Amino acid sequence: MRKLYQTEWHGIPFASFAEMSSNPAGADFYERFYAAFFEKYEDWSQLDRKWVLGKLSVADFLINQARIPRISRILSIGCGLGIIEKTLIDRGYQGVEVTEISSVPLRWIARQVPEQRIHIGLLPACVPDGSFYDVVFLSAVENCFDAEELVSLLKAVKARLLPGGRCLLFSVSFDYRVKPLRGLLRKVKAALLLLGITTGLRGPRQFWGYIRSPLELKEAMRQAGFSEITGGLVDPAHDDTYWIEGV
């Protein structure tokens, strides 16, 4: 596991609204970011097409490869802008519920999801007692948690699954070490970046979370109590998104 740093997201420089830090971004940081975000964008169609296609590929995976029945009760953790969730709803999945640490990024998807199915906060506290699900999925949020926090979150997910329920984790910040040269280049790049930040040769960057290998992701699932764990690339032709399923 290694650290990930960024200077912008969705074309919005962090320095335009906050001082960057080597500490995790807090609620105030994200509220300022989304204030700038919604000044720049009016709907999903204006976003970077490659980023949108990555989200759509996850939705397609859930529907066609994971073969989740449309009658399923589904919980999305860290919904964000809600492209995956909107796609599921548009395709007939009416049992979709979402969680997010703040209501701010949910401006668009809140038009699609009934208020009682929107939960603000962290699992398990944000979801009502007695709520259980056929599928819980996390997309591009695991990097926000350190090792102990991620295992704790996955344990909370497992406790909310119905018998035979499934947890699906989708990572876009993984380190795919099956390709040794690419893995080595990523290590060198990360080391040079860290050296540049600590010596002042590179400008300030915001700590954005953790990069894990597929083995580390699977180990987190195992520590959380999942016994049947599988994984792979969402699209074998592109190594953009890695999926892990735990049962």
C-alpha positions in Angstrom: 0.0 0.0 0.0 1.4 3.4 -0.9 0.2 7.0 -0.9 -1.5 8.8 -3.7 -1.3 12.6 -4.3 -3.2 14.9 -6.6 -3.3 18.6 -7.5 -6.7 18.6 -9.2 -9.9 16.6 -10.0 -12.3 17.1 -12.9 -10.1 19.9 -14.1 -10.5 21.9 -10.9 -7.1 22.8 -9.3 -7.2 22.2 -5.5 -5.0 25.3 -5.0 -7.9 27.5 -6.3 -10.0 26.9 -3.2 -7.8 25.3 -0.5 -4.3 24.8 0.8 -3.1 21.4 0.0 -2.0 19.0 2.7 -0.3 15.7 3.4 -3.3 14.9 5.6 -6.5 13.3 4.3 -8.9 15.8 2.8 -11.7 16.6 5.3 -15.4 17.5 4.9 -14.6 21.2 4.5 -12.2 20.5 1.6 -14.9 18.4 -0.3 -17.6 21.0 0.3 -15.4 23.7 -1.2 -14.5 21.4 -4.1 -18.1 20.6 -4.9 -19.0 24.3 -4.7 -16.5 24.9 -7.4 -17.5 21.8 -9.3 -21.2 22.7 -9.6 -20.2 26.2 -10.7 -18.4 24.6 -13.6 -20.7 21.7 -14.5 -24.4 21.5 -14.9 -25.0 17.8 -15.6 -23.2 14.5 -16.3 -23.0 15.2 -20.1 -20.3 17.9 -19.5 -17.9 15.6 -17.6 -14.7 14.0 -19.1 -15.9 11.3 -21.4 -13.3 8.8 -20.4 -14.2 9.2 -16.7 -17.9 8.7 -17.5 -17.2 5.6 -19.6 -15.3 4.1 -16.6 -18.4 4.6 -14.4 -20.6 3.1 -17.1 -18.4 0.1 -17.5 -18.9 -0.6 -13.7 -22.7 -0.3 -14.2 -22.5 -2.6 -17.1 -20.4 -5.1 -15.1 -23.0 -5.1 -12.3 -25.8 -5.7 -14.8 -24.3 -8.1 -17.3 -21.3 -9.9 -15.6 -22.3 -9.9 -12.0 -25.8 -10.5 -13.2 -27.6 -8.8 -10.3 -31.3 -9.3 -10.6 -33.4 -6.2 -11.0 -35.4 -7.0 -7.9 -32.3 -6.8 -5.7 -32.0 -4.5 -2.8 -28.7 -2.6 -3.5 -26.6 -0.3 -1.4 -24.0 2.0 -3.0 -21.4 3.2 -0.6 -19.8 6.5 -1.5 -22.2 7.3 -4.3 -20.7 10.6 -5.3 -22.1 12.1 -8.5 -24.2 8.9 -9.1 -23.5 7.9 -12.7 -23.5 4.2 -11.8 -26.6 4.5 -9.7 -28.5 6.5 -12.3 -27.7 3.9 -14.9 -29.0 1.1 -12.7 -32.2 3.0 -12.0 -32.6 3.8 -15.7 -32.3 0.0 -16.4 -35.1 -0.9 -14.0 -33.3 -1.4 -10.7 -35.7 0.3 -8.2 -34.1 -1.0 -5.0 -31.1 1.2 -5.1 -30.1 3.1 -1.9 -27.0 5.3 -1.6 -24.7 6.5 1.1 -22.3 9.5 1.1 -20.5 11.3 3.8 -22.0 14.6 2.7 -25.2 15.5 0.8 -23.2 18.1 -1.3 -22.1 15.8 -4.2 -25.5 14.2 -4.4 -27.2 17.2 -6.1 -27.8 15.4 -9.4 -28.6 11.8 -8.2 -30.9 13.1 -5.5 -33.4 13.8 -8.3 -33.4 10.0 -9.1 -33.4 8.5 -5.6 -36.2 8.9 -3.0 -35.1 10.8 0.1 -35.6 7.8 2.4 -33.1 5.8 0.3 -30.3 8.4 0.7 -28.1 7.9 3.8 -25.6 10.6 4.9 -22.7 9.4 7.0 -20.6 6.3 7.3 -21.7 2.7 7.5 -23.1 1.2 9.8 -24.3 4.3 11.6 -25.9 6.0 8.6 -28.1 3.1 7.6 -31.2 2.4 9.7 -31.2 -0.7 11.9 -32.8 -3.6 10.2 -31.8 -2.6 6.7 -30.2 -5.5 4.8 -29.1 -5.9 1.2 -28.6 -8.4 -1.6 -25.7 -6.4 -2.9 -23.5 -3.7 -1.5 -20.9 -2.1 -3.8 -18.2 0.4 -3.4 -16.8 2.2 -6.4 -13.5 4.2 -6.2 -13.8 4.9 -2.5 -11.6 2.3 -0.9 -8.5 4.5 -1.4 -9.9 7.0 1.2 -9.4 4.5 4.0 -6.3 3.2 5.6 -5.8 -0.6 6.2 -7.7 -0.8 9.5 -10.5 1.5 8.4 -11.1 -0.4 5.2 -11.3 -3.7 7.0 -13.7 -2.1 9.5 -15.9 -0.8 6.7 -16.0 -4.2 4.9 -17.0 -5.9 8.2 -19.9 -3.4 8.5 -20.8 -4.2 4.9 -20.8 -8.0 5.6 -23.0 -7.5 8.6 -25.6 -5.8 6.4 -25.8 -8.5 3.7 -28.8 -10.8 3.4 -28.1 -14.6 3.2 -26.2 -15.2 0.0 -25.6 -11.4 -0.3 -22.5 -10.1 -2.2 -20.0 -7.3 -1.6 -18.4 -5.8 -4.8 -15.5 -3.4 -4.6 -14.3 -1.5 -7.7 -10.9 0.1 -7.5 -9.5 2.7 -10.0 -6.4 3.4 -7.8 -5.1 -0.2 -7.7 -1.6 -1.3 -8.5 -1.9 -4.0 -11.1 1.4 -5.9 -10.6 0.8 -8.6 -13.2 2.7 -6.4 -15.6 6.1 -6.2 -13.9 7.5 -3.3 -16.0 4.5 -1.2 -15.5 4.5 -1.9 -11.8 8.2 -0.9 -11.6 7.6 2.3 -13.4 4.7 3.2 -11.1 7.0 2.6 -8.1 9.8 4.8 -9.5 7.3 7.5 -10.4 5.8 7.4 -6.9 9.2 7.5 -5.2 10.3 10.5 -7.4 7.1 12.3 -6.6 7.5 11.8 -2.9 11.1 12.9 -3.0 10.1 16.0 -4.9 7.4 16.9 -2.4 9.6 16.4 0.7 12.5 18.3 -0.8 10.4 21.1 -2.1 11.3 20.5 -5.8 7.7 19.7 -6.6 4.8 22.0 -5.8 2.4 21.0 -3.0 0.0 18.2 -3.6 -3.0 17.0 -1.7 -2.9 13.5 -0.1 -5.7 11.7 -2.0 -5.6 8.2 -0.4 -3.9 4.9 -0.8 -3.0 2.7 -3.7 -3.3 -1.1 -3.1 -2.5 -4.2 -5.1 -5.2 -6.7 -5.9 -3.7 -9.0 -3.3 -4.0 -6.3 -0.7 -7.6 -5.7 -1.7 -8.4 -9.4 -1.4 -6.6 -9.6 2.0 -8.8 -6.8 3.3 -11.8 -8.8 2.2 -10.5 -11.9 3.9 -9.8 -10.0 7.2 -13.4 -8.7 7.0 -14.7 -12.2 7.1 -15.5 -13.0 3.5 -14.7 -16.6 2.5 -15.5 -16.7 -1.2 -13.3 -14.0 -2.8 -12.8 -13.5 -6.5 -11.5 -10.6 -8.7 -10.3 -9.4 -12.0 -10.3 -6.5 -14.5 -13.7 -5.1 -15.3 -12.6 -4.9 -18.9 -9.6 -7.2 -19.6 -8.7 -5.0 -22.6 -8.0 -2.1 -20.3 -6.5 -2.1 -16.8 -8.5 0.9 -15.6 -10.7 -0.7 -13.0 -10.2 -3.8 -10.8 -13.1 -5.6 -9.1 -13.2 -7.8 -6.0 -16.3 -9.8 -4.9 -16.8 -11.2 -1.5 -19.5 -13.6 -0.3 
